[in-house]
């Protein structure tokens, strides 16, 4: 009967440990690289040292309960005292797992800090245990657990270094991709400027030709000539005025690209003048959100259903940039994040991340989701007027 109870206890406590370990791994490791080779390696690393840590704290709880109650029975898991120490540990693990499941929105940093604190507390506890005289513990046993405590602390340091390296590597890649995206948008803007400059340069010649047509009452030829002049600058005539020339040309170029693909493009803009929002950041947000919207709307089979709508509103000291579009297939969420439906490599999947990076400079964020048949991405930025900054 006793053997059956011990077996059942072992199965139950083992299940609790496994579930708590899986939750810890999920909380500590980044979401976006799950099931990649690097993620699997780090998951194995965390799992191995989690197992060592559980056995380490199992020994510590038994030892300190033995010191408290002045009984060595707590060190033997075949006794009632040993089972009580074992279940106390698993109750704590279960409580930590339940707390983690209710606080999923928190980042892995909080879980990492808690894990570091527990590891340090264990090291101090085993050092203190070696100084007590109430419970007799073999010196070799204490030496072994002290070494394991040091190993656990080193594993925390190694994990933290690797974690920082991965974060910095992803940030560097994100900045590189953002720079490439911005370079592409600025190239389009420069082409628009060149077209506009050429128009003004040749304006006096065009006026002379039109004057000759009108003088000789050749009105039909004058109209055709005006149509030819309008063609290269038609994309610039729907410029949306934000007060930022670069953003205006960017929006106009995206609108022209949308119309070329049969996408109905609408823009309603209310932009504050003279703010601390830099053109490069504004274009990073607008360019990426509009690119994603146009790409998704382009996939809609029915041309009449292809729509993209841009709305920019100011609410007190908050700027809200909203981009809505139709889509053929709803995006998929993976690990709480939207997964790109584009195929191929390159810049795919970096649009929202790049926009988020730019928004964070202004204490803002980018949120995206589906509402009915419309995909909506909303960027919020806090801004200051230039006169307020100089006061």
Number of C-alpha atoms within 10 A of each C-alpha: 6 9 9 9 10 15 11 12 15 15 12 13 17 13 13 16 21 15 13 21 20 15 16 22 19 15 21 21 21 16 15 14 12 15 11 9 10 11 16 14 12 17 19 12 14 21 17 12 16 21 13 16 20 16 15 20 21 20 21 21 21 26 26 22 21 21 18 11 14 14 17 19 18 25 23 16 17 13 13 12 19 23 20 16 25 24 16 15 22 21 15 13 20 17 13 15 19 13 11 17 12 9 9 12 10 11 13 18 12 12 17 18 13 12 17 18 12 15 23 16 13 22 22 13 17 22 16 10 19 16 8 12 9 15 18 14 15 9 9 9 9 15 14 10 20 21 13 17 25 15 17 22 19 13 17 20 13 12 18 14 12 13 16 12 12 14 13 12 12 12 15 12 13 18 15 13 19 22 15 13 20 20 12 13 21 19 13 16 21 15 14 20 15 12 15 14 12 11 17 12 11 10 12 11 12 15 11 10 13 18 14 12 17 14 10 8 11 13 13 11 13 17 14 11 15 13 12 11 14 14 9 13 14 12 18 20 10 15 18 20 16 17 13 18 14 19 24 18 27 25 25 22 22 20 26 20 16 23 17 10 14 17 23 19 18 14 15 13 15 18 17 20 12 13 14 15 21 11 13 15 19 18 24 25 26 21 25 22 27 25 16 21 24 28 16 23 29 23 14 17 11 11 14 10 17 24 24 27 19 21 15 19 16 17 10 8 12 16 21 20 23 22 24 25 27 25 24 15 12 15 16 13 11 12 13 11 13 15 14 16 13 12 8 7 7 8 13 14 16 18 22 21 18 26 23 20 20 25 22 15 13 18 11 18 17 23 12 17 17 15 9 8 12 17 20 19 21 18 24 22 21 20 19 15 14 13 10 9 9 6 5
